[in-house]
Amino acid sequence: MPTAMLTGALLSVAVGAALYLATAKAIETDAQTRFRGMARTAQFAIEARIKSYTDVLRGTAGLFRASATVGADEFRHYVEQLDTPRNFPGIEVINFARAVGPAELPAVDADVRRRLRQYGMPEPATKLQALPGRDSYTILLYMEPATPQTLDKLGLDLEARSYIRRTAAESRDNNTIAASGFRVRIGPGPIQNVLAMRLPVYRSDMPIDTVIQRRAAYIGSVGIGFGVNRMVDGVLEGFPLDGVRLVLTDLDDIPQEPGENRRNGVLYDSNQATKVPQQLVSDEAGLLRASLPIAFNQRHWLADFSIEKSALYTRFDLFYPWLAALAGTLSTALLYALFQTMASSRRSALRMAEDMTRELRASQAKLQATNEKLRQLAAHAEQIKEGERKRIAREIHDELAQNLLALKIEAEILANRTRDRHGRLYERASATVRQIDLTIRSVRQIINDLRPNVLDLGLNAAVDWQVADFSRRTGIECELVEDETEHHLDDHCATAFFRILQESLNNVARHARATKVRIDLHQHADMLTMTIRDNGIGMQPGSRNRNGSFGLVGIEERVNILGGSFSISSGPDTGTTIVVTIPVGGHPSEPPAVPTHDSDAALPAIALTWSGCAPMLSRFSTAVTRLTELNIKPDRSQDNCYHCHRSRRSS
C-alpha cells in the first residue's frame, strides 16, 4: 500500500510538471504564431509601399515618354498634382536625369546654373567637364520639390560612381528599375537614410525591342528618393502591439570606392530611429522573434521583428500553466486511485470504444459513398439535361425551322406576285413575311437558349459567340483574351465549360453593376484556365451562402465533376474575379463537327441530320424554281449565320 501511494504521488507530480511545461510551451507557441502573423502584415505593408513608389516612378517615366520636351515647369506641375506629402508621405524627392555626351556638357552646365540662380541657390564651384575614358554622363536636371536640400543635388553626375554607372547601364539595357542600394544621408542622427529607384526613359518614336535599340532611344532616367524611416515608421504605427523592435537590413553589398569605409547593412532600427529610447532586453530568451524577407527590386532585405514575450501574454496566460499543473496533479491522483477498481471495466470500455469506432468508420464510409453517388447522379442528370436540350433544339430546327423557312418563301412569292396588282393583298402578304421573320427569330432564340449550336464548332467559337451575345444583350463592354490554339474538348466537357461561362456572365449582369468584363482563356500544358474579371461592386458578405442561391454552387459542382479547381475573389473596389481550371488531357478530344447551315438568313446554322435534310432540300428546290420563274432572288440581307460571320471576320 505505501508503495502504491508513493507511485501515485510521483506519477501525479510528473503529470503536473508535464502539463505545466506543455501549457507554457503552447502559450509561447501561440504567442509566436500571433506575433509572426503581425510581422507578416507589417512585411506586406512595407512591400505595398515599395510597390506604390514603383507605380509613381512608372507614371513619371510615362510623362517623359509621352513628350521628350518636358520642361522644368511641366515637371513641377506634374509632381505637385501627385501631392506626395499626402498620398506618398515616404517620398522625399522626384527627379529627372538626362543622358548627354561630352559635347553637351557645357550647355547642360549653363542651364543648371541659370535655374539655380532663379531659385536663389549658389552655383556649383566646378563646371561639368568631360572626363577621360567616359563618353556618356547622366546629369540631374529636374528636382521636385525644390528645396535647398534637393536643389543642392542639381547638376550632379549620377554616373560618377563606377558601381552606380554599371547599375544604370544594366537598367538601360534591360528596361528595368534600378535600385543600387546606395544610401543618402538627409539629416542628423543615426540611420537617417534615403534610398533611390530609377527607371530608364526612351524616346517614344523609336523601337526598344533590342539592347541596341534601347541604347539608341535612351534619353535619361527618372528617379524617386524615399526615406526609409518615414516609410517604416508609418508601418509600425499600425502595429497592434507597442514595444516591437524592427531592424531592416540590406543583405546585398555595395562595392566600395577607393578610400571609402565599409557600409553598415542596417537600413533601419526602430530603437535608434525613435526619439524616445526603448529599454533593451538583455535576456534573449524573453524575446519573440520573426525574420521575414522583403524584395526591393533586384536587392534583398531582411526584416527582423522582436518583442518581449510578456507583451503578448495576458494575466491569465501567466497563471494558466500553474492551473494546468494543479489540475493535472489532482486528476492523476484521482485517476490512479480509481485505477484498481476500474481495471475490469476498462477492458469492456475499450471493446465498446472499438465497436463504436468501427461503426463510426463504417458510417463515414457509407456517407462518403452516398455523397459520391449523389455527385455522380447530379453529373448524370446534368448530362441527360444537356442531351435533352440538344435533342429538343435539333428537333425544333429540323421540323419547325424548315417549315417556317418554306412558309416564308411561299409568302415572299405571294407578296412579289401581288406587288403591282393587288395592293391590299400585298400588304397582308408583306405583314405575314414580317411575322414569319419574328417567329424565326423567336425560334432561333429558343434554340440558342436550349443549346447554342456554336458549341459544335468548338470551345473557342462558343466562348467568342457567348461574349459577343452577352455584350449585345446587356450593353456591358466585354474583352476576350485568348491564346492562338484551338481547345479541342469532348462535347460533355465543352458544354460544361460553356455553361460555367454563361452562369458567370449572368451573375455579372444581375448583381455586379459592372461596366466592363474581361475574359481570359489560356491553356498551359494539359490545363485549361478561364478567368472572368469584372469592375463591379463585388460580392456582399454572406451572399455566396444565401438561401436559394445556387449559381456559384452549380459552377463549383461542374468544376468538381470535371476534376478541376475553382476560386473566387471579390472586393468592393476590385470587383469580382472567378478562376476556373480544368484538365484537358484526360478528356479525349474530338474534332468539332462542321454543321450545315440552311438558306434561311434569320436562323443560326445547326447541323442537320440526313433524314431532316431531304424534305428541306426538296422544299428549297421547289421554292428556288418558283423564284427563278419570277426573277426573284432570295433575301440574304439579314444573314447572321455564325459560320458566315466567323469566316467573314477571319478574312
Buried (B, 14 or more C-beta within 10 A) or exposed (E): EEEEEEEBBEBBBEBBEBBBEBBBEEBBEEBBEBBBEBBBEBBEBBBEBBEBBBEBBEEBBEBBBEEEEBEBEBBBEBBEEBEBEEEBBBBBBBBBBBBBEBEBBEEBBEBBBEBBEEEEBEEBEEEBEBEEEEEBBBBBBBBBBBEEEBBBBBBBBBBEBEBBBBBBBEBBBEBEBBBBBBBBEBEEEEBBBBBBBBBBBBBBEEEBEEEEEBBEBBBBBBBBBBBBBBBBBBBBEEBEEEBBBBBBBBEEEBEEEEEEEEEEBBBBBBBBBEEEEEEEBEEEEEEBBBEBEBEBBBBBBBBBBBBBBBBBBEEEBEEBBBEBBEBBBEBBBEBBBEEEEEEEEEEEEEEEEEEEEEEEEEEEEEEEEEEEEEEEEBBEEBBEEBBEBBEBBBBBBBEBBBEBBBBBBBBBBBBBBBEEEEEEBBEBBBEBBEEBBEBBEEBBEBBBEBBBBBBBBBBBBBBBBBBBBBBEEBEBEBEBEBEEEBBBBEBBBBBBBBBBBBBBBEBBBEBBBBEBBBBBBBBEEEBBBBBBBBBBBBBEEEEBEEEEEEBBEBBBBBBBBBEBBBEBEBEEEEBBBBBBBBBBEEBEBEEBEEBBBBBBBBBBBBBBEEEBBEBBBEBBEEBBEBBEEEEBEBBEEEBEBBBBBBEEEEE
